[in-house]
Amino acid sequence: MLTLGIDPGLATTGYGVVKEENNKLTLVDYGCVLTSKSEETCSRLNTLAKGIESLIKKYDPDAVAVEELFFASNAKTAIKVGEARGVILLTASQTGVDIAEYTPLQVKQALTGYGRAEKHQIQYMVQKILGCKEIPKPDDAADALAIAICHINSQKLNKAVNKK
């Protein structure tokens, strides 16, 4: 199973590609789709859509896992992230790939077993699970890898439960 994890944002959208084969997780790629603050929002959303579409075409994932917007202290930021999420979900949907959404709580629990884990704990687990020499940077990409790992583990759990 090849999973594209996405941590949505308007300025910076993190992505991470993880492969699961024979119960082993392998890091394929990670990075960010960036948009310029000097551009209009519509142009930035278009850049984001093209970036996500390009990643899906390049890697042909079995699934795209996207983080849900859980909490934002700033309403304006929440709206921008919501717009970015909408574009990401629409773009992925148009390619026909399976889409899954996970809350930050679900991601934290999947990686550490604790829903209130700190960011550095999640990043440490991403590093250990994928066998990286250091924690993937930037944070948005590490978060996207965590989302991909969460999805793979959730799918394995669902298969085990459905066998019974």
Secondary structure, DSSP 8 states (H G I E B T S, - for coil): -EEEEEE--SSEEEEEEEEEETTEEEEEEEEEEE--TTS-HHHHHHHHHHHHHHHHHHH--SEEEEE-----S-HHHHHHHHHHHHHHHHHHHHHT-EEEEE-HHHHHHHHHS-TT--HHHHHHHHHHHHT-SS--SSHHHHHHHHHHHHHHHHHHHHHHHHH-
